[in-house]
Amino acid sequence: ADSVLIGSIDQGTGSSRFLVFSSSTGALITYHQEEVDIIYPRNGWAEANPDQLVQSVLSCISSAVSNLAALGIAANRIGCIGIANQRETLVAWDRRTGEPVHPAILWLDARTEQTVERLIATTRSRSAAEFRSICGLPITTYFTGVKIRWLLDNVPAARELQSSGNLMMGTVDTWLLYKLTGEYATDVTNASRTMLLDLATCQWDPRLCRFFGLDQKMLPKVCSSAELFGRISVADCPLAGVPITGILGDQQAALVGQGCLESGDTKNTYGSGCFMLCNTGLSPVVSSSGLLTTVAYQLGRSAAPVYALEGSVAVAGTAIRWLRDSLGIVGSVAETETLAGKVPDTAGCYFVPAFNGLYCPYWRSDARGLIVGLTGATSREHLCRAALEAVCYQSRELLDCMETECGTTLNRIKVDGGMTSNRLLMQLQADLAGVTVVRPEMAETTALGAAVAAAWGHGIDMTASVRQSSVTEFYPMTGPVDRLRKFQRWLDAVQRSIGWHRQEDDGEGDAGGSSAGSLGSAGHLAFAVFLVGSAALLALSLSVK
């Protein structure tokens, strides 16, 4: 087993990557990454080109294999491949041609707001929580089932394909698996994000399929997270014939990659959004505080599924990129750490980045972004710090919910994701949440988690390697009184953002279809972002030091 290498496909919102790990040590051998475009055709809409997702993955595989060759390592040492993917995103295609019938509707897309209202109105309880006891999720714009309903209501070609029995659809893992191997399947973690899975049986639920108006026979087969899904059959792929033996939704993959394999273990991933997962063991915990109940992993067909509670924040890293791309007040994402570090606080400025509504624990799609507390002395340094603090406050809210649900105090939290390289952000998180923040030296926890699942499905146990990584710890440096005072002001700002959006606002702004290499790099986010205060005051505040 020492000589076996494990490949890992990490298909995220803004990029695709292929990474190669040692199965014996968990060490990263090489990787290649390519950005993917995010398309914003209208306010609140977010799409991707399904074919570009596949092509970017194949390109990353080819480049990573070339890297291996340069290291003198043969590609045939890669014994199996795992997939970690952005979750909830919907891809639908024609069974006969394999061609997509519509752009991929991304997880953060909010076009389904009216669909959600109509669906809730048809439930017995007239409540978004109608099916929480079955699928663990509220009826909201986030989840795949709602996106499927919108597609069938608004795209005649999709309706016709369903009528003729030729519609295939699924999350990104299913789409990649189909295009790479010809197999039509998903794993339990991705299936648990659709609103169509019964958490108790880990199979599609007939009641939920009927509610959303779907033919259950058209859905992909639900598999465990670690088994043989298929073999790569793309002729010119250098890894043709290699089996795909593991699939995990990206946040569940990070949980596994962080070694959070015991009940109570908690991790927070800082990427485009923030995603906190707490392992709850072998039984699903239905939340009463706005958290999501989800499948954490199932390592093999005969293994029992393990569950988790999850808190999701829609905007984290996206807010930093917005400062760069839309306001132009920083030249790079990394510059925000330098600028924010030049001031001791935000000078009373709070930034609620509800660009597309609020996720946990509010679930309010009518919230919109705001910046409050602006004065003539507010500088770009203060805004950068407020943006970083917004990430921390949102995570603090998730942590509070976790503690309420689990009945325990969480003193330590494991962290991962691209934003964790920002040391100031990590220290602010420790200060504003009052917890020890534990950052592993191995930054690639999502891809590593997919590799662990793939190795397991290939008969190799890599779990020891994820439990032993070295870490950097950040300890709280502020007192509880100051921490609570600031948090109360944050909560006040959040309340002001809720209910801002009106349906008539949807006609405002650009609907002309911008496309971005990473979130927002087309020069603006076509999200409905409303800054409190006049544009003149904002311009003045940014120019005054």
N, C-alpha and C positions, 0 to 999 in steps of 0.2 A: 504493500500500500504506500510505502514511502515515496515511490517514484511517480505515483499517480498525481496529475495536476487536475484541478477543477476549474472549469470555465464558468463565468457568471455574467449574464446579460442584465444590465441595470437600465431599464427604459423609464426615464423620468419625464417630468413636465417640460423641462427646458433642454434636456440633453439625453443622448443614448451613450452607453458605455459598455465595453466588454473588458472584463478583468480576469486574470488568471492567478489562482492561489495554489499553494502547496497543500496537499491534503494532510500531510503529517504535522506541519507547524502552523498552518493558517496564514503564513506569510504571503504578502502580495508579490508576485513575480513581475508582472507587467500589466499595462492596460492601455486602452485608447478611448478617447471621448470625442463626440461630435455634438454640437448644438443642434436642436431641432426648432423649427419655426412654430410660433404660437400666433394664431390669426384671430383678430378681434373684429369681426364683420359688423357688429353693432354694439351699442352700450350694453354691458353685462354679458355679452356672448364671448365664448372662448373656444377655439377649435384648433385642430391639427390635421395635417394631411396623413391619412393612414398609411399610404404607400411610402411616404418619407420616413415614417417610424421604422418600417421594415428595412428599407434601404440603408438607413443610418446604422441599424444594428448589424447588418451584413458587412457594411464598410468597416465598422469598429472591429468585427471579428477578423477580417482580413488584415487590418493594420496591426492588431495585437499579435496575430500569428507571425507576421513579418518581424515584429519586435522580438518574439521568441527566437526566431531564426537568427537574428543578430546576436542573441545571447548564447547561441549554440545549442538551443533546446528544440527538439523535434516536436512538431504539432501533434504527433500521434501519442504523446504522453498525456494529452488531455483526455481523461477517461469518461467524463460526463459534463453536462452543462446545467446550470440552474438559471431561473428567470426571476428577477425582482422587477415589479412594474408599478407605474402610477396607477392608482386604483380608481374605481367608479367611472372612469372615462369610457364612453360607449363607442364601439365601432360596429357597423352593420354592413353586410355585403351579400352579394348574389351567389347562391350556392353553385350555380352553373358556370359562372365566369371567374369567381373569386374577386370581382371588382367591388370596391366600396360603393354604397348607394348614397353616401352623404359624408362630409368631413367628420372626423372624430369629434364628439362633443365632450369637452374636457370636464374633469371633476369640479372645477371651480366655476363652470358656466352657470349663469343664473337665468337663462331664457325661460325656464320652466316655472317661473313664479306663479303665473295664472293657472298652469296645469296643476300645481300643488294645491292652490285654493279650491279648484274644482274637485280634485280627488278627495280632499279633506271633507268637503261638503257632502260627499256621497257615503262617508263612513257613518256607522251607527252612533258613535260618540261625538261626531263633528270635531274630532281632535286629531292633531298630527301624531299623537301617541297611540293611535288605534291598534297598530300591529307590533308595538314594542315587545310585547310578551312572546311573540313568535320569532321575529327577525332581529330584535334588539335595536331597531332604528326608527327615528321619527320620519314622517312624510315631509321631505324637504327637497330643495333643488339639488342637493349634493349627490343623491344616490342614483344608481344606474336605471332602476325600474322606472323612475319618474322620467328620465331622459328617453327611455324606450317609448313610453306613452306619448311624449311630445313628438317623437319621430313618426310614429304611426298616425298621429293626428294631423301632422303638418307636411309630411313628405309622401306624396301619392305613390312614388315608386316603391317605397318601403311597404306601404299597405298592400300593394299589388303582389309583392314578393311573399308577404305573409299569407295572402289568400291562396297563392299557387303552391305554397309549401317550399318556397325557394329562398326564404330569408334566413340568413345566419347572422348571429350577433353575439357580442360578448364584450368583456373588458379587454384591456390591451394584452394581457397574457394569452387570452384565447386567440386573438388576432395574430400575434406573433407565432404562437404554436402552430396555427393553421397554415400560415405562409411558410414557415420553416420546415414543417414535418408533414403537413396534410391532415393532421389529427384535429379533432374538434372537442376540446375539453377545457376545463378550468380547475383551479384548486379551491379548497374550502375557504381559504382566507379571502380570496377575491370574490367568491360567490357570496360570502357573508356581507359584502358591501353593496349588493344589488337591491335589497329589500325583497328578494324572491326566495331566500333560503330560510328553512326552518332550522333554527340553531340547535334544537333538540335532536333532530335526525341527520343534520348536515346534508339534506337533499332539498331539491326544489319543492316549494310548498304549493299544492294545487289551489288553496284559497287565495294566496297572494297572486299567483299567475292569473286567476280569474279576475281578481280586483283590478289588475293592470291591463286586462284584456289581451293576454299573451297565450299563445299555444305552447304549452310546456314541452311538447315534443321537439320544438325548434331550438330549445336551449342546449348549450353544450353539456357534456357529461361532467358531473362533479366528482373530482378525485381527491385523494389526500394530497398533502404538500410534498411528499417524498415517495415517488414511484416512477415507473417508466411511462412517460407521456408520449414518446415517439422519438424517431431518429431524424436528424437533419437530412433533408432530401433535396436541398437546393444544389443543383449540379456543380456550379462553379464556386461553391463555398468551400474553403480549405478544410472545414471540419465536417464535411458531408459524411453521414454514417454515424456520427457521435450521438449518443442518446441524451435527450433532455429528461432528467430524473428528479428535478425539484422545481416547484413554483411557489412563490410567496408574494403577496402584496407588499409593496416596498416598506410600509411601516411595520408590518409583521416581520419582514426580513430583518429590519434594524433591531427589533426586539430579540430575535434569535442571535443576530450578529453581536449584540451586546452581552450575550450570555444570560439574558433574563429568563431563565428556564425554571425558576422556582416561584411559587405563588407569592405575590407581594412585590416581586422585582419590577421596577419602573424605569422607563427610559423616555426621553424627550428628544425628538428629531427637529432640528432647525434647518428648514429648507425654504422653498417658496412659501410654504405654510409651516405651521408647527403641529406636531402630532405626538401626544403623550399617551403611552400605553402602559397599563399595569396588568401583569399576569395574575389572573384570578383562579388558576388551576383548572380542575376538571368539570366545574359547573359554571354555566353562564350566570352573571350577576346583572339583573335588569336595573338600570339606573333610574333614580327619581330626581336627579339633579342636572339632567341635560347631557350626561355622558352617553357614549354609544357602547353597546355590547357587541362584541365581535369575536370571530375565531382567531386565535393567536397563531396556531399551527397544528398540524396533525402529521407526525413523522411516520408515515407508512399506513397502508390500508387497515392493518389490524390494530394500530395504535388508537388509543382514545384521543379525541380532539381536546386541545387545551384552549381555554378562553381568555379574553382580556377585556378590560374596560378601556375606552379610548376617549380622549378629548382632542378635538380638532380645531385648529385656528386657521382661517383661510389665508391670511396675509401676514407674513413674517419677512422673509428675504425680499419678497415682492415690493415691500414698502421702501427698502433700501435702494432697490433698482429704480423705483419711481422717483426718488430724490435725484438720482443720476440722470435718468432718461427723460423725465417729464419736466422737472423743475430745473435741471441742469446745474444744481448747486454743488455737486461733487463730480469729479472726473472719473472716479472708479469706486466700486463697492468698498474696496479696502480703505479708501480715504475717509470713509465715515468714522472709522475707529480713531484715526488721528485727529480729526476735527472735534469729535465728541469728547475726546480726552483733554482738549484745551480748556474746557469749562467744567466747574465743579458740579453743576446741576443744570436743569433746563430753564432756570429762571421763571418757573411757574407755567411753562408751556407743556401741554399734553397733546399727543397725536393719537387719534383713534383711526387706524387704517382700515375702516370698514368699507373698502372700495366696492364690494359686491355683497354687502350684508355682513352679519355676524354669525359665526358657527357656535360651538360650545362656549358657555352653557346657555346662550340666549336663543339661538336658532331664529334670528330675525332677518329676513331677506330685505326688509324695508329700512334697515340701517344704512347709513352712508358715512364716508370718511369725513373727519373734521380735525382741525387744529385749533385748540383754544388756548387762551392765555397769552396771545400775541401782544407785544408792546413795541414801541419804537426801538427798544434796546434788544429785541430778539434778533439773534444772529443765526447764520447757517450752522454754526457750531451747536447752538441750542437746539435747532431743528434736528440735526443729526443725532444728538443725544436723546431727544424725545422719541425719535423713530426706534432707536435701540431699546429704550425703556418700554415702548409699546409692546415689543416682542416679549419682554420679561413680565410685564403686567398680565398679558394674555396667558402666558404660561403659568403665572401665579394663580390665576383663576381656575385653570385646569387642575393644578395641584390641590387647591382647596376642595374642589369637587371630589377628587380621588380620595382625599382623606375622609371626607364625609361618608362616601360610599363604603370605603373599606374599614372604617372605624379605627384607623390607626394613624399615627403621625409619621409622615414621610420626611425623614431628616436628610436623606441623600437621594440624589437623582442622577442617573447616568445620561449623558448627552452625546449626540452625534449630529452629523449633517454639516453642510458647507459653512454655515455661519459660526460654527463652534471654533473656527480658527481665530475669531475675533476675541481676544483676551478680555477686552473691556466689557463686551457683551456678557461673557461668562461671569465676570466679577459682579456686574450689575444684576445678573440673574440670582446669584447667591445673596446679594444685599437686599434686593427687593422681594425675594420669596423667603428669605431666612433659612435657606437650606445649603448643604454642601453639594457643590456641583462637581461631578466626576466625569472627566473627559478622557477617553482612551487614546493612547498614542496611535492605534490603528484607526484611521479616520474612515475607512471604507466599510463600515459596519453593515450597511444595507446589502451591498454586493456579497460580503462575507456570509451574511445570513442565508442568502440564496445558495451560495456554495455549500454551506453546511447541510441544507435540505437536499441538494443534489447528491452530495457525497453519501448521505444517509440512504437515499433511494438507490445508490450504486453499491451499497453494502459497506460503506466506510463511515466510522464514527469520528467526526471532527469536533464534537462539542467541547472536548477538553481544551482545544486551542482558543475557543472564544471566552473561556472562563479565566484565562491566565494573562490577559493583555495588561501591559503597564499603563498607568493613568497619571493625569495631572488633576489636582483637586483645588477648588476655589471655595474659600470659606466666607461666610457673611461678616462684613466689617461695620455694618450700621446697626443702630439700636432699634428695638421693637417699636418705640413710640414714633420715631421718624418714619420708619417703614410703614406703619399703619396709616399715618397722616397722608403720606403720598399715595398710598393705595386707595384710600377713600376719595381723594381728588380724582384719581383715574376712573373709579366707578361712577363718579359724578359726570365726567366727560363722556363715558360710554352711554349713559342714559340720555344725554343730549343728542347723540348720534342716532338713536333708535326712533323710527317713525319718520325720518327725514324724507325718504324716497316716496314719490307719488307716481302713479302709473303714467300721468301726463308728462313726466320728466323724460320718458323713454324716447321721445322724438327729438330731444335736445342733444347737441354734440355731434361728433362725426360718426356717420354710419357707413363710411366709405371703404371699410375693409383694410385695415392696416395689418401688416405682418411683421413679426419680430423674431430675431434669432434667439434671444432669450427674453424673459418676460419684460416687455415694454421697451425694447431697444429700437423700436421704430420711431422714437421721438415723443411718443405719448402713449399712455394707456387709455384705450377707449372705454374705460370703466367710468361710471358716473362718480367723479370725485368732487365733493363740494367742500371748499375751504371756508371755514367760518371767518367772517371779516372780508373787507373789500380787497380786490386784487392790488389796489394801490397800496394798502397797508402792508400786504405781504411783500410787495416789491421794496417798500421802504424798509421793512424790518430786516430783509436779507442784506440790505446795503449798509446798514448801520452796525458798526462793531462796538 
